[in-house]
C-alpha cells in the first residue's frame, strides 16, 4: 500500500486578459536542500488522520490565503518520491478567474499568478514545470478546445435550423 504523505495543488485560472495562469510561489532562501529560489505550487505534508484532498485544500489556504471549497480539488495522480517509499498526490483546480492572493507563508517569498507562457522561463522545484505543462495540455487546454468546439457546433446547428425553418 502506498504511503501517501503529501499533496500538491496545481491551480489554473484565467487572468483579466484571458490568458491561462498557474498559481505558484518562489521558495524562500538560497538553500538548495530546501529548493530555495525555485518556484513551486502549493504543497505540503498530510497531518495525522487527514484526508489527502483536505491536505491540498489546507496547504493552499495556509500558503496563499485562498479558501477554495474542497469540491474544486480534483485528484489527478500519485507521484512517487525519490526515496522509493513515500508518495505524493497531485490535485488540479481550474478557476474562471485569478482571485487575490494573500501574503504567503514562511516557506515562500510570495505567491503569484504566472502566465503559462512564462512557466518554462523559470526554474522549478521538484520537476513541477513538466507537471504543469502536462496538466495544462491534458486538462486545461483540452477544456478550452472543447468549449470552443462546442460553441462553434451550437452556432452551426442554430444557423442550420434557422435556414431550414426560414429558408
Beta strands, then each sheet from edge to edge (+ up, - down):
strand 1: 3-14
strand 2: 20-27
strand 3: 39-40
strand 4: 42-45
strand 5: 74-80
strand 6: 86-95
strand 7: 108-115
sheet 1: 3+ 2- 1+ 4-
sheet 2: 3+ 2- 1+ 6+ 5-
sheet 3: 3+ 2- 7+
end
